[in-house]
């Protein structure tokens, strides 16, 4: 086997090792992306719960204000 052939075989092995390393890096980053997307969904869910709670409080306060105004108008 001549030197050129040996060099090509070594280069091919190096290239495949680099490809495997990049695939692993890609998978690691993809896992991070998946985790971040799940965190986004969790945060959105929590924010939506807070918005709903705030809306319920606003409706409750509006109802109390309406009742107070009604009582005030009836007493005049």
C-alpha positions in Angstrom: 0.0 0.0 0.0 1.5 3.3 -1.0 1.6 6.5 1.1 -1.2 8.2 -0.9 -3.6 5.3 -0.2 -2.7 5.3 3.5 -3.2 9.1 3.6 -6.6 8.8 1.9 -7.7 6.1 4.3 -6.7 8.1 7.3 -8.4 11.3 5.8 -11.6 9.3 5.3 -11.6 8.1 8.9 -10.9 11.7 10.1 -13.8 13.0 8.0 -16.2 10.4 9.4 -15.1 11.2 13.0 -15.8 14.8 12.3 -19.2 14.0 10.9 -20.0 11.9 14.0 -18.9 14.8 16.2 -21.1 17.2 14.3 -24.1 14.9 14.5 -23.7 14.7 18.2 -23.4 18.4 18.5 -26.5 18.8 16.4 -28.4 16.4 18.6 -27.3 18.2 21.8 -28.4 21.5 20.4 -31.7 20.0 19.2 -32.3 18.8 22.7 -31.6 22.3 24.1 -34.1 23.7 21.5 -36.7 21.2 22.5 -36.2 22.1 26.2 -36.5 25.8 25.5 -39.6 25.3 23.4 -41.2 23.3 26.3 -40.2 26.2 28.7 -41.9 28.6 26.3 -45.1 26.5 26.4 -45.0 26.3 30.2 -44.5 30.0 30.5 -47.3 30.7 28.0 -49.6 28.4 30.0 -48.8 30.1 33.3 -49.3 33.6 31.8 -52.6 32.5 30.3 -53.7 31.3 33.8 -52.7 34.7 35.3 -54.6 36.5 32.5 -57.7 34.4 33.2 -57.5 35.0 36.9 -57.1 38.7 36.3 -60.1 38.7 34.0 -62.2 36.9 36.6 -61.3 39.5 39.2 -62.1 42.3 36.8 -65.5 40.8 36.1 -66.1 40.3 39.8 -65.2 44.0 40.5 -67.3 45.2 37.6 -70.2 43.2 39.1 -69.8 44.8 42.5 -69.5 48.2 41.0 -72.7 47.7 38.9 -74.6 46.5 42.0 -73.4 49.5 44.0 -74.4 51.9 41.2 -77.8 50.2 41.0 -78.4 50.5 44.8 -77.3 54.2 44.6 -79.8 54.9 41.8 -82.6 53.1 43.6 -82.0 55.1 46.8 -82.5 58.4 45.0 
